[in-house]
Structure formats: C-alpha cells, structure tokens
C-alpha cells in the first residue's frame, strides 16, 4: 500500500528535476497519485477494508486541493501534469 523509497525518488527526479525538490506541487501530486493507484489495486482484492477506504478518500481530497492550487497558480504547469499523469480533469 505504501510506495518504496526508490519509487518515490524516481517520481521526485521525474517531476521535481533534482533529488531534493520533493516539496514541489507536481511532485506531491505525482506521489499521491501513485499511492492512490496502489490503494485502488488493494481494494480490488480487499473489498471490505473500510478503514483503508477512508484513507483513500483523504488522499484523493488532498490531491484535489493541490491540483486546484496548481491550476490557480500556473495553468500551463497544471495542464502538463494532468497530461503526464493521465488524470481526468
């Protein structure tokens, strides 16, 4: 359900440009998207895990708020990120 430190480092390199740029909004959205995808796979086999589902909803909400912030600040970066991650909206 959690992502490995190696995968996190790959996402930081891809979306942040350098290894220490983990606070960038695009990086945070990418990491949250990876965690959401992992949890979605988890729920395909564990349908009754309602406590985990509550965490998933919190992650989706946090990602949505970060997307709203990025769209307000820089629409071009937001659009590029949406296309890169393959998210709707």
LUMKE-333894 format. One record per residue: chain; residue number from 1; residue in three letters; x, y, z of N, C-alpha, C, O, CB in turn. Coordinates in steps of 0.2 Angstrom, whole numbers, padded with zeros to 4 digits, m for minus. Glycine has a CB too. Layout:
BEGIN
{ch = A, i = NUM, aa = ALA, n.u = X, n.v = Y, n.w = Z, ca.u = X, ca.v = Y, ca.w = Z, c.u = X, c.v = Y, c.w = Z, o.u = X, o.v = Y, o.w = Z, cb.u = X, cb.v = Y, cb.w = Z}
...
END
This chain:
BEGIN
{ch = A, i = 1, aa = UNK, n.u = 0004, n.v = m0006, n.w = 0000, ca.u = 0000, ca.v = 0000, ca.w = 0000, c.u = 0004, c.v = 0006, c.w = 0000, o.u = 0002, o.v = 0011, o.w = m0003, cb.u = m0005, cb.v = 0000, cb.w = 0006}
{ch = A, i = 2, aa = UNK, n.u = 0010, n.v = 0006, n.w = 0003, ca.u = 0015, ca.v = 0012, ca.w = 0003, c.u = 0019, c.v = 0011, c.w = m0003, o.u = 0020, o.v = 0005, o.w = m0006, cb.u = 0019, cb.v = 0012, cb.w = 0009}
{ch = A, i = 3, aa = UNK, n.u = 0022, n.v = 0016, n.w = m0006, ca.u = 0027, ca.v = 0015, ca.w = m0011, c.u = 0034, c.v = 0015, c.w = m0008, o.u = 0035, o.v = 0018, o.w = m0003, cb.u = 0026, cb.v = 0021, cb.w = m0016}
{ch = A, i = 4, aa = UNK, n.u = 0038, n.v = 0012, n.w = m0012, ca.u = 0045, ca.v = 0011, ca.w = m0010, c.u = 0049, c.v = 0018, c.w = m0010, o.u = 0047, o.v = 0022, o.w = m0014, cb.u = 0049, cb.v = 0006, cb.w = m0014}
{ch = A, i = 5, aa = UNK, n.u = 0054, n.v = 0018, n.w = m0006, ca.u = 0058, ca.v = 0024, ca.w = m0007, c.u = 0062, c.v = 0025, c.w = m0013, o.u = 0063, o.v = 0031, o.w = m0016, cb.u = 0064, cb.v = 0024, cb.w = m0001}
{ch = A, i = 6, aa = UNK, n.u = 0063, n.v = 0020, n.w = m0017, ca.u = 0066, ca.v = 0020, ca.w = m0023, c.u = 0061, c.v = 0023, c.w = m0028, o.u = 0063, o.v = 0027, o.w = m0032, cb.u = 0068, cb.v = 0013, cb.w = m0026}
{ch = A, i = 7, aa = UNK, n.u = 0055, n.v = 0021, n.w = m0028, ca.u = 0049, ca.v = 0023, ca.w = m0032, c.u = 0048, c.v = 0031, c.w = m0031, o.u = 0047, o.v = 0035, o.w = m0036, cb.u = 0043, cb.v = 0019, cb.w = m0032}
{ch = A, i = 8, aa = UNK, n.u = 0048, n.v = 0033, n.w = m0025, ca.u = 0047, ca.v = 0040, ca.w = m0023, c.u = 0053, c.v = 0044, c.w = m0026, o.u = 0052, o.v = 0049, o.w = m0028, cb.u = 0047, cb.v = 0040, cb.w = m0015}
{ch = A, i = 9, aa = UNK, n.u = 0059, n.v = 0041, n.w = m0025, ca.u = 0065, ca.v = 0045, ca.w = m0028, c.u = 0064, c.v = 0046, c.w = m0035, o.u = 0066, o.v = 0051, o.w = m0038, cb.u = 0071, cb.v = 0041, cb.w = m0026}
{ch = A, i = 10, aa = UNK, n.u = 0062, n.v = 0041, n.w = m0039, ca.u = 0061, ca.v = 0041, ca.w = m0046, c.u = 0056, c.v = 0047, c.w = m0048, o.u = 0057, o.v = 0050, o.w = m0052, cb.u = 0058, cb.v = 0034, cb.w = m0049}
{ch = A, i = 11, aa = UNK, n.u = 0050, n.v = 0047, n.w = m0044, ca.u = 0045, ca.v = 0052, ca.w = m0045, c.u = 0048, c.v = 0059, c.w = m0044, o.u = 0046, o.v = 0064, o.w = m0047, cb.u = 0039, cb.v = 0051, cb.w = m0041}
{ch = A, i = 12, aa = UNK, n.u = 0052, n.v = 0060, n.w = m0039, ca.u = 0055, ca.v = 0066, ca.w = m0037, c.u = 0059, c.v = 0068, c.w = m0043, o.u = 0059, o.v = 0074, o.w = m0045, cb.u = 0058, cb.v = 0066, cb.w = m0030}
{ch = A, i = 13, aa = UNK, n.u = 0063, n.v = 0064, n.w = m0045, ca.u = 0068, ca.v = 0065, ca.w = m0051, c.u = 0064, c.v = 0067, c.w = m0057, o.u = 0066, o.v = 0072, o.w = m0060, cb.u = 0072, cb.v = 0059, cb.w = m0052}
{ch = A, i = 14, aa = UNK, n.u = 0059, n.v = 0064, n.w = m0058, ca.u = 0055, ca.v = 0065, ca.w = m0064, c.u = 0051, c.v = 0071, c.w = m0064, o.u = 0051, o.v = 0075, o.w = m0069, cb.u = 0050, cb.v = 0059, cb.w = m0066}
{ch = A, i = 15, aa = UNK, n.u = 0048, n.v = 0073, n.w = m0059, ca.u = 0043, ca.v = 0079, ca.w = m0059, c.u = 0047, c.v = 0085, c.w = m0055, o.u = 0044, o.v = 0090, o.w = m0056, cb.u = 0037, cb.v = 0077, cb.w = m0055}
{ch = A, i = 16, aa = UNK, n.u = 0052, n.v = 0083, n.w = m0051, ca.u = 0055, ca.v = 0089, ca.w = m0047, c.u = 0061, c.v = 0092, c.w = m0050, o.u = 0063, o.v = 0097, o.w = m0049, cb.u = 0056, cb.v = 0087, cb.w = m0041}
{ch = A, i = 17, aa = UNK, n.u = 0064, n.v = 0087, n.w = m0055, ca.u = 0071, ca.v = 0090, ca.w = m0058, c.u = 0077, c.v = 0088, c.w = m0054, o.u = 0082, o.v = 0085, o.w = m0057, cb.u = 0070, cb.v = 0097, cb.w = m0059}
{ch = A, i = 18, aa = UNK, n.u = 0077, n.v = 0088, n.w = m0048, ca.u = 0083, ca.v = 0086, ca.w = m0044, c.u = 0080, c.v = 0082, c.w = m0038, o.u = 0074, o.v = 0082, o.w = m0036, cb.u = 0087, cb.v = 0092, cb.w = m0042}
{ch = A, i = 19, aa = UNK, n.u = 0085, n.v = 0078, n.w = m0034, ca.u = 0083, ca.v = 0074, ca.w = m0029, c.u = 0080, c.v = 0077, c.w = m0023, o.u = 0076, o.v = 0074, o.w = m0019, cb.u = 0089, cb.v = 0070, cb.w = m0027}
{ch = A, i = 20, aa = UNK, n.u = 0082, n.v = 0083, n.w = m0022, ca.u = 0080, ca.v = 0087, ca.w = m0016, c.u = 0074, c.v = 0091, c.w = m0016, o.u = 0072, o.v = 0095, o.w = m0012, cb.u = 0085, cb.v = 0091, cb.w = m0013}
{ch = A, i = 21, aa = UNK, n.u = 0071, n.v = 0091, n.w = m0022, ca.u = 0065, ca.v = 0095, ca.w = m0024, c.u = 0058, c.v = 0092, c.w = m0023, o.u = 0054, o.v = 0091, o.w = m0027, cb.u = 0065, cb.v = 0098, cb.w = m0031}
{ch = A, i = 22, aa = UNK, n.u = 0057, n.v = 0089, n.w = m0017, ca.u = 0051, ca.v = 0085, ca.w = m0015, c.u = 0045, c.v = 0089, c.w = m0013, o.u = 0040, o.v = 0086, o.w = m0013, cb.u = 0053, cb.v = 0080, cb.w = m0010}
{ch = A, i = 23, aa = UNK, n.u = 0046, n.v = 0095, n.w = m0012, ca.u = 0041, ca.v = 0099, ca.w = m0010, c.u = 0037, c.v = 0103, c.w = m0015, o.u = 0032, o.v = 0106, o.w = m0014, cb.u = 0043, cb.v = 0105, cb.w = m0005}
{ch = A, i = 24, aa = UNK, n.u = 0039, n.v = 0102, n.w = m0021, ca.u = 0036, ca.v = 0105, ca.w = m0027, c.u = 0029, c.v = 0102, c.w = m0028, o.u = 0028, o.v = 0096, o.w = m0027, cb.u = 0040, cb.v = 0103, cb.w = m0034}
{ch = A, i = 25, aa = UNK, n.u = 0024, n.v = 0106, n.w = m0030, ca.u = 0017, ca.v = 0104, ca.w = m0030, c.u = 0016, c.v = 0098, c.w = m0035, o.u = 0013, o.v = 0093, o.w = m0033, cb.u = 0013, cb.v = 0109, cb.w = m0032}
{ch = A, i = 26, aa = UNK, n.u = 0020, n.v = 0098, n.w = m0041, ca.u = 0019, ca.v = 0092, ca.w = m0045, c.u = 0022, c.v = 0086, c.w = m0043, o.u = 0019, o.v = 0081, o.w = m0044, cb.u = 0023, cb.v = 0094, cb.w = m0052}
{ch = A, i = 27, aa = UNK, n.u = 0027, n.v = 0086, n.w = m0039, ca.u = 0030, ca.v = 0080, ca.w = m0036, c.u = 0025, c.v = 0077, c.w = m0030, o.u = 0024, o.v = 0071, o.w = m0030, cb.u = 0037, cb.v = 0082, cb.w = m0032}
{ch = A, i = 28, aa = UNK, n.u = 0022, n.v = 0082, n.w = m0026, ca.u = 0017, ca.v = 0079, ca.w = m0021, c.u = 0011, c.v = 0076, c.w = m0025, o.u = 0009, o.v = 0071, o.w = m0022, cb.u = 0015, cb.v = 0085, cb.w = m0017}
{ch = A, i = 29, aa = UNK, n.u = 0009, n.v = 0079, n.w = m0030, ca.u = 0003, ca.v = 0076, ca.w = m0034, c.u = 0005, c.v = 0070, c.w = m0037, o.u = 0001, o.v = 0065, o.w = m0037, cb.u = 0000, cb.v = 0081, cb.w = m0039}
{ch = A, i = 30, aa = UNK, n.u = 0011, n.v = 0069, n.w = m0040, ca.u = 0013, ca.v = 0063, ca.w = m0043, c.u = 0013, c.v = 0057, c.w = m0037, o.u = 0011, o.v = 0051, o.w = m0039, cb.u = 0020, cb.v = 0064, cb.w = m0046}
{ch = A, i = 31, aa = UNK, n.u = 0016, n.v = 0059, n.w = m0031, ca.u = 0017, ca.v = 0054, ca.w = m0026, c.u = 0010, c.v = 0052, c.w = m0024, o.u = 0009, o.v = 0046, o.w = m0022, cb.u = 0021, cb.v = 0056, cb.w = m0020}
{ch = A, i = 32, aa = UNK, n.u = 0006, n.v = 0057, n.w = m0023, ca.u = m0001, ca.v = 0055, ca.w = m0021, c.u = m0005, c.v = 0051, c.w = m0026, o.u = m0009, o.v = 0046, o.w = m0024, cb.u = m0005, cb.v = 0061, cb.w = m0019}
{ch = A, i = 33, aa = UNK, n.u = m0004, n.v = 0052, n.w = m0032, ca.u = m0007, ca.v = 0048, ca.w = m0037, c.u = m0004, c.v = 0041, c.w = m0037, o.u = m0008, o.v = 0036, o.w = m0038, cb.u = m0005, cb.v = 0051, cb.w = m0044}
{ch = A, i = 34, aa = UNK, n.u = 0002, n.v = 0040, n.w = m0036, ca.u = 0005, ca.v = 0033, ca.w = m0035, c.u = 0002, c.v = 0029, c.w = m0030, o.u = 0000, o.v = 0023, o.w = m0030, cb.u = 0013, cb.v = 0033, cb.w = m0035}
{ch = A, i = 35, aa = UNK, n.u = 0001, n.v = 0033, n.w = m0024, ca.u = m0002, ca.v = 0030, ca.w = m0018, c.u = m0009, c.v = 0028, c.w = m0019, o.u = m0012, o.v = 0023, o.w = m0017, cb.u = m0001, cb.v = 0034, cb.w = m0012}
{ch = A, i = 36, aa = UNK, n.u = m0013, n.v = 0032, n.w = m0023, ca.u = m0020, ca.v = 0031, ca.w = m0024, c.u = m0021, c.v = 0025, c.w = m0029, o.u = m0025, o.v = 0021, o.w = m0028, cb.u = m0023, cb.v = 0037, cb.w = m0027}
{ch = A, i = 37, aa = UNK, n.u = m0016, n.v = 0024, n.w = m0034, ca.u = m0016, ca.v = 0019, ca.w = m0038, c.u = m0015, c.v = 0012, c.w = m0034, o.u = m0018, o.v = 0007, o.w = m0036, cb.u = m0011, cb.v = 0020, cb.w = m0044}
{ch = A, i = 38, aa = UNK, n.u = m0010, n.v = 0012, n.w = m0030, ca.u = m0009, ca.v = 0006, ca.w = m0026, c.u = m0015, c.v = 0004, c.w = m0021, o.u = m0016, o.v = m0001, o.w = m0021, cb.u = m0002, cb.v = 0007, cb.w = m0022}
{ch = A, i = 39, aa = UNK, n.u = m0018, n.v = 0009, n.w = m0018, ca.u = m0024, ca.v = 0008, ca.w = m0014, c.u = m0029, c.v = 0005, c.w = m0018, o.u = m0033, o.v = 0001, o.w = m0016, cb.u = m0026, cb.v = 0014, cb.w = m0010}
{ch = A, i = 40, aa = UNK, n.u = m0030, n.v = 0008, n.w = m0024, ca.u = m0036, ca.v = 0006, ca.w = m0028, c.u = m0035, c.v = m0002, c.w = m0030, o.u = m0040, o.v = m0006, o.w = m0030, cb.u = m0036, cb.v = 0010, cb.w = m0035}
{ch = A, i = 41, aa = UNK, n.u = m0029, n.v = m0004, n.w = m0032, ca.u = m0027, ca.v = m0011, ca.w = m0033, c.u = m0029, c.v = m0015, c.w = m0027, o.u = m0031, o.v = m0021, o.w = m0027, cb.u = m0020, cb.v = m0012, cb.w = m0035}
{ch = A, i = 42, aa = UNK, n.u = m0027, n.v = m0012, n.w = m0021, ca.u = m0028, ca.v = m0016, ca.w = m0014, c.u = m0035, c.v = m0017, c.w = m0013, o.u = m0037, o.v = m0023, o.w = m0011, cb.u = m0025, cb.v = m0012, cb.w = m0009}
{ch = A, i = 43, aa = UNK, n.u = m0040, n.v = m0012, n.w = m0015, ca.u = m0047, ca.v = m0013, ca.w = m0014, c.u = m0050, c.v = m0018, c.w = m0019, o.u = m0056, o.v = m0020, o.w = m0018, cb.u = m0050, cb.v = m0006, cb.w = m0014}
{ch = A, i = 44, aa = UNK, n.u = m0047, n.v = m0020, n.w = m0024, ca.u = m0050, ca.v = m0025, ca.w = m0029, c.u = m0050, c.v = m0031, c.w = m0025, o.u = m0054, o.v = m0036, o.w = m0027, cb.u = m0046, cb.v = m0025, cb.w = m0035}
{ch = A, i = 45, aa = UNK, n.u = m0045, n.v = m0033, n.w = m0021, ca.u = m0045, ca.v = m0039, ca.w = m0018, c.u = m0048, c.v = m0039, c.w = m0010, o.u = m0050, o.v = m0044, o.w = m0008, cb.u = m0038, cb.v = m0042, cb.w = m0017}
{ch = A, i = 46, aa = UNK, n.u = m0047, n.v = m0033, n.w = m0007, ca.u = m0050, ca.v = m0032, ca.w = 0000, c.u = m0056, c.v = m0027, c.w = 0000, o.u = m0055, o.v = m0022, o.w = 0001, cb.u = m0044, cb.v = m0030, cb.w = 0004}
{ch = A, i = 47, aa = UNK, n.u = m0061, n.v = m0030, n.w = m0002, ca.u = m0067, ca.v = m0025, ca.w = m0003, c.u = m0070, c.v = m0023, c.w = 0003, o.u = m0073, o.v = m0017, o.w = 0003, cb.u = m0073, cb.v = m0029, cb.w = m0007}
{ch = A, i = 48, aa = UNK, n.u = m0069, n.v = m0026, n.w = 0009, ca.u = m0072, ca.v = m0024, ca.w = 0015, c.u = m0067, c.v = m0020, c.w = 0019, o.u = m0069, o.v = m0019, o.w = 0025, cb.u = m0075, cb.v = m0030, cb.w = 0019}
{ch = A, i = 49, aa = UNK, n.u = m0062, n.v = m0018, n.w = 0017, ca.u = m0057, ca.v = m0014, ca.w = 0020, c.u = m0060, c.v = m0006, c.w = 0021, o.u = m0057, o.v = m0002, o.w = 0017, cb.u = m0050, cb.v = m0014, cb.w = 0017}
{ch = A, i = 50, aa = UNK, n.u = m0064, n.v = m0005, n.w = 0025, ca.u = m0067, ca.v = 0002, ca.w = 0025, c.u = m0063, c.v = 0007, c.w = 0029, o.u = m0063, o.v = 0013, o.w = 0027, cb.u = m0074, cb.v = 0001, cb.w = 0029}
{ch = A, i = 51, aa = UNK, n.u = m0059, n.v = 0005, n.w = 0033, ca.u = m0054, ca.v = 0009, ca.w = 0036, c.u = m0049, c.v = 0012, c.w = 0031, o.u = m0047, o.v = 0018, o.w = 0031, cb.u = m0051, cb.v = 0006, cb.w = 0042}
{ch = A, i = 52, aa = UNK, n.u = m0047, n.v = 0008, n.w = 0027, ca.u = m0042, ca.v = 0009, ca.w = 0022, c.u = m0045, c.v = 0014, c.w = 0017, o.u = m0042, o.v = 0018, o.w = 0014, cb.u = m0039, cb.v = 0003, cb.w = 0018}
{ch = A, i = 53, aa = UNK, n.u = m0052, n.v = 0013, n.w = 0015, ca.u = m0055, ca.v = 0017, ca.w = 0010, c.u = m0056, c.v = 0024, c.w = 0013, o.u = m0056, o.v = 0028, o.w = 0009, cb.u = m0062, cb.v = 0014, cb.w = 0009}
{ch = A, i = 54, aa = UNK, n.u = m0057, n.v = 0025, n.w = 0019, ca.u = m0057, ca.v = 0031, ca.w = 0022, c.u = m0050, c.v = 0035, c.w = 0021, o.u = m0050, o.v = 0041, o.w = 0019, cb.u = m0058, cb.v = 0031, cb.w = 0030}
{ch = A, i = 55, aa = UNK, n.u = m0045, n.v = 0032, n.w = 0021, ca.u = m0038, ca.v = 0035, ca.w = 0020, c.u = m0038, c.v = 0036, c.w = 0013, o.u = m0035, o.v = 0041, o.w = 0011, cb.u = m0033, cb.v = 0030, cb.w = 0022}
{ch = A, i = 56, aa = UNK, n.u = m0040, n.v = 0032, n.w = 0008, ca.u = m0040, ca.v = 0033, ca.w = 0001, c.u = m0044, c.v = 0040, c.w = 0000, o.u = m0042, o.v = 0044, o.w = m0004, cb.u = m0043, cb.v = 0027, cb.w = m0003}
{ch = A, i = 57, aa = UNK, n.u = m0050, n.v = 0041, n.w = 0003, ca.u = m0054, ca.v = 0047, ca.w = 0001, c.u = m0050, c.v = 0053, c.w = 0004, o.u = m0050, o.v = 0058, o.w = 0001, cb.u = m0060, cb.v = 0046, cb.w = 0005}
{ch = A, i = 58, aa = UNK, n.u = m0046, n.v = 0052, n.w = 0009, ca.u = m0042, ca.v = 0058, ca.w = 0012, c.u = m0037, c.v = 0060, c.w = 0007, o.u = m0035, o.v = 0065, o.w = 0005, cb.u = m0039, cb.v = 0056, cb.w = 0019}
{ch = A, i = 59, aa = UNK, n.u = m0033, n.v = 0054, n.w = 0004, ca.u = m0028, ca.v = 0056, ca.w = m0001, c.u = m0031, c.v = 0059, c.w = m0007, o.u = m0028, o.v = 0064, o.w = m0010, cb.u = m0025, cb.v = 0049, cb.w = m0003}
{ch = A, i = 60, aa = UNK, n.u = m0037, n.v = 0057, n.w = m0010, ca.u = m0040, ca.v = 0060, ca.w = m0016, c.u = m0041, c.v = 0067, c.w = m0014, o.u = m0040, o.v = 0071, o.w = m0019, cb.u = m0046, cb.v = 0056, cb.w = m0018}
{ch = A, i = 61, aa = UNK, n.u = m0044, n.v = 0068, n.w = m0008, ca.u = m0046, ca.v = 0075, ca.w = m0007, c.u = m0039, c.v = 0080, c.w = m0006, o.u = m0039, o.v = 0085, o.w = m0009, cb.u = m0049, cb.v = 0075, cb.w = 0000}
{ch = A, i = 62, aa = UNK, n.u = m0034, n.v = 0077, n.w = m0004, ca.u = m0028, ca.v = 0081, ca.w = m0003, c.u = m0025, c.v = 0082, c.w = m0010, o.u = m0023, o.v = 0088, o.w = m0012, cb.u = m0023, cb.v = 0077, cb.w = 0001}
{ch = A, i = 63, aa = UNK, n.u = m0025, n.v = 0077, n.w = m0015, ca.u = m0023, ca.v = 0078, ca.w = m0021, c.u = m0027, c.v = 0083, c.w = m0025, o.u = m0025, o.v = 0087, o.w = m0029, cb.u = m0023, cb.v = 0071, cb.w = m0025}
{ch = A, i = 64, aa = UNK, n.u = m0034, n.v = 0083, n.w = m0024, ca.u = m0038, ca.v = 0088, ca.w = m0027, c.u = m0037, c.v = 0095, c.w = m0025, o.u = m0037, o.v = 0099, o.w = m0030, cb.u = m0046, cb.v = 0086, cb.w = m0026}
{ch = A, i = 65, aa = UNK, n.u = m0035, n.v = 0096, n.w = m0019, ca.u = m0034, ca.v = 0103, ca.w = m0017, c.u = m0027, c.v = 0105, c.w = m0019, o.u = m0027, o.v = 0111, o.w = m0021, cb.u = m0033, cb.v = 0103, cb.w = m0009}
{ch = A, i = 66, aa = UNK, n.u = m0022, n.v = 0101, n.w = m0020, ca.u = m0016, ca.v = 0103, ca.w = m0023, c.u = m0017, c.v = 0104, c.w = m0030, o.u = m0014, o.v = 0109, o.w = m0033, cb.u = m0011, cb.v = 0097, cb.w = m0022}
{ch = A, i = 67, aa = UNK, n.u = m0021, n.v = 0100, n.w = m0034, ca.u = m0022, ca.v = 0102, ca.w = m0041, c.u = m0026, c.v = 0109, c.w = m0042, o.u = m0024, o.v = 0112, o.w = m0046, cb.u = m0027, cb.v = 0096, cb.w = m0044}
{ch = A, i = 68, aa = UNK, n.u = m0030, n.v = 0110, n.w = m0037, ca.u = m0034, ca.v = 0117, ca.w = m0038, c.u = m0029, c.v = 0122, c.w = m0037, o.u = m0029, o.v = 0127, o.w = m0040, cb.u = m0039, cb.v = 0117, cb.w = m0032}
{ch = A, i = 69, aa = UNK, n.u = m0024, n.v = 0121, n.w = m0032, ca.u = m0019, ca.v = 0126, ca.w = m0030, c.u = m0015, c.v = 0127, c.w = m0037, o.u = m0013, o.v = 0133, o.w = m0038, cb.u = m0015, cb.v = 0124, cb.w = m0024}
{ch = A, i = 70, aa = UNK, n.u = m0012, n.v = 0122, n.w = m0040, ca.u = m0008, ca.v = 0122, ca.w = m0045, c.u = m0011, c.v = 0126, c.w = m0051, o.u = m0008, o.v = 0130, o.w = m0055, cb.u = m0005, cb.v = 0115, cb.w = m0047}
{ch = A, i = 71, aa = UNK, n.u = m0018, n.v = 0124, n.w = m0052, ca.u = m0021, ca.v = 0127, ca.w = m0058, c.u = m0022, c.v = 0134, c.w = m0057, o.u = m0022, o.v = 0138, o.w = m0062, cb.u = m0028, cb.v = 0124, cb.w = m0058}
{ch = A, i = 72, aa = UNK, n.u = m0023, n.v = 0137, n.w = m0051, ca.u = m0024, ca.v = 0144, ca.w = m0049, c.u = m0017, c.v = 0147, c.w = m0050, o.u = m0017, o.v = 0153, o.w = m0053, cb.u = m0026, cb.v = 0145, cb.w = m0042}
{ch = A, i = 73, aa = UNK, n.u = m0012, n.v = 0144, n.w = m0048, ca.u = m0005, ca.v = 0147, ca.w = m0049, c.u = m0002, c.v = 0147, c.w = m0056, o.u = 0000, o.v = 0153, o.w = m0058, cb.u = 0000, cb.v = 0144, cb.w = m0044}
{ch = A, i = 74, aa = UNK, n.u = m0003, n.v = 0142, n.w = m0059, ca.u = 0000, ca.v = 0141, ca.w = m0066, c.u = m0003, c.v = 0136, c.w = m0070, o.u = m0002, o.v = 0130, o.w = m0069, cb.u = 0008, cb.v = 0139, cb.w = m0065}
{ch = A, i = 75, aa = UNK, n.u = m0008, n.v = 0138, n.w = m0074, ca.u = m0012, ca.v = 0134, ca.w = m0078, c.u = m0008, c.v = 0129, c.w = m0083, o.u = m0010, o.v = 0124, o.w = m0084, cb.u = m0017, cb.v = 0138, cb.w = m0082}
{ch = A, i = 76, aa = UNK, n.u = m0003, n.v = 0132, n.w = m0085, ca.u = 0001, ca.v = 0128, ca.w = m0090, c.u = 0005, c.v = 0122, c.w = m0087, o.u = 0005, o.v = 0116, o.w = m0089, cb.u = 0007, cb.v = 0132, cb.w = m0094}
{ch = A, i = 77, aa = UNK, n.u = 0007, n.v = 0123, n.w = m0081, ca.u = 0011, ca.v = 0118, ca.w = m0077, c.u = 0005, c.v = 0112, c.w = m0075, o.u = 0007, o.v = 0106, o.w = m0075, cb.u = 0014, cb.v = 0120, cb.w = m0071}
{ch = A, i = 78, aa = UNK, n.u = m0001, n.v = 0115, n.w = m0073, ca.u = m0006, ca.v = 0110, ca.w = m0071, c.u = m0008, c.v = 0106, c.w = m0077, o.u = m0009, o.v = 0100, o.w = m0076, cb.u = m0012, cb.v = 0114, cb.w = m0069}
{ch = A, i = 79, aa = UNK, n.u = m0009, n.v = 0109, n.w = m0083, ca.u = m0011, ca.v = 0105, ca.w = m0089, c.u = m0006, c.v = 0100, c.w = m0091, o.u = m0007, o.v = 0094, o.w = m0093, cb.u = m0012, cb.v = 0110, cb.w = m0095}
{ch = A, i = 80, aa = UNK, n.u = 0001, n.v = 0102, n.w = m0091, ca.u = 0006, ca.v = 0097, ca.w = m0092, c.u = 0006, c.v = 0092, c.w = m0087, o.u = 0007, o.v = 0086, o.w = m0089, cb.u = 0013, cb.v = 0101, cb.w = m0092}
{ch = A, i = 81, aa = UNK, n.u = 0005, n.v = 0093, n.w = m0081, ca.u = 0005, ca.v = 0087, ca.w = m0076, c.u = m0001, c.v = 0083, c.w = m0077, o.u = 0000, o.v = 0077, o.w = m0076, cb.u = 0005, cb.v = 0090, cb.w = m0069}
{ch = A, i = 82, aa = UNK, n.u = m0007, n.v = 0085, n.w = m0078, ca.u = m0013, ca.v = 0081, ca.w = m0080, c.u = m0011, c.v = 0077, c.w = m0086, o.u = m0013, o.v = 0071, o.w = m0085, cb.u = m0019, cb.v = 0086, cb.w = m0081}
{ch = A, i = 83, aa = UNK, n.u = m0008, n.v = 0079, n.w = m0091, ca.u = m0007, ca.v = 0075, ca.w = m0097, c.u = m0002, c.v = 0070, c.w = m0095, o.u = m0002, o.v = 0064, o.w = m0098, cb.u = m0005, cb.v = 0080, cb.w = m0102}
{ch = A, i = 84, aa = UNK, n.u = 0003, n.v = 0072, n.w = m0091, ca.u = 0009, ca.v = 0067, ca.w = m0090, c.u = 0006, c.v = 0061, c.w = m0085, o.u = 0008, o.v = 0056, o.w = m0086, cb.u = 0014, cb.v = 0071, cb.w = m0086}
{ch = A, i = 85, aa = UNK, n.u = 0002, n.v = 0063, n.w = m0080, ca.u = 0000, ca.v = 0058, ca.w = m0076, c.u = m0006, c.v = 0054, c.w = m0079, o.u = m0008, o.v = 0049, o.w = m0076, cb.u = m0002, cb.v = 0061, cb.w = m0069}
{ch = A, i = 86, aa = UNK, n.u = m0010, n.v = 0057, n.w = m0084, ca.u = m0016, ca.v = 0053, ca.w = m0087, c.u = m0022, c.v = 0054, c.w = m0082, o.u = m0026, o.v = 0049, o.w = m0082, cb.u = m0014, cb.v = 0046, cb.w = m0088}
{ch = A, i = 87, aa = UNK, n.u = m0022, n.v = 0060, n.w = m0079, ca.u = m0028, ca.v = 0061, ca.w = m0074, c.u = m0034, c.v = 0064, c.w = m0078, o.u = m0032, o.v = 0067, o.w = m0083, cb.u = m0026, cb.v = 0065, cb.w = m0068}
{ch = A, i = 88, aa = UNK, n.u = m0040, n.v = 0063, n.w = m0076, ca.u = m0045, ca.v = 0066, ca.w = m0079, c.u = m0045, c.v = 0073, c.w = m0077, o.u = m0041, o.v = 0075, o.w = m0072, cb.u = m0052, cb.v = 0063, cb.w = m0077}
{ch = A, i = 89, aa = UNK, n.u = m0049, n.v = 0078, n.w = m0079, ca.u = m0050, ca.v = 0085, ca.w = m0077, c.u = m0045, c.v = 0089, c.w = m0081, o.u = m0044, o.v = 0095, o.w = m0079, cb.u = m0049, cb.v = 0085, cb.w = m0070}
END
